[in-house]
Amino acid sequence: MHHKLFDCGAFTLSRQLHVLVSDEAHGTVGFQEWLMNFHGQRINIPQGQAYNPEQEYIEWYVREVFQGDYREM
């Protein structure tokens, strides 16, 4: 579910690796539990350095895929 939501631009990561949900994301069943409960939360850092998200890719994603603006914290 989260992979699809990410691909649709419903959320992104901040520079500090916090989940930021788009103000254009909405839903009914499961929206709070599957997406909004993670808004503002820091992701778990992968054990292997090679799996850490690269800042340049996060910036590309925000420019090219992320929809709308960040929600208020």
Beta strands, then each sheet from edge to edge (+ up, - down):
strand 1: 11-13
strand 2: 19-21
sheet 1: 1+ 2-
end
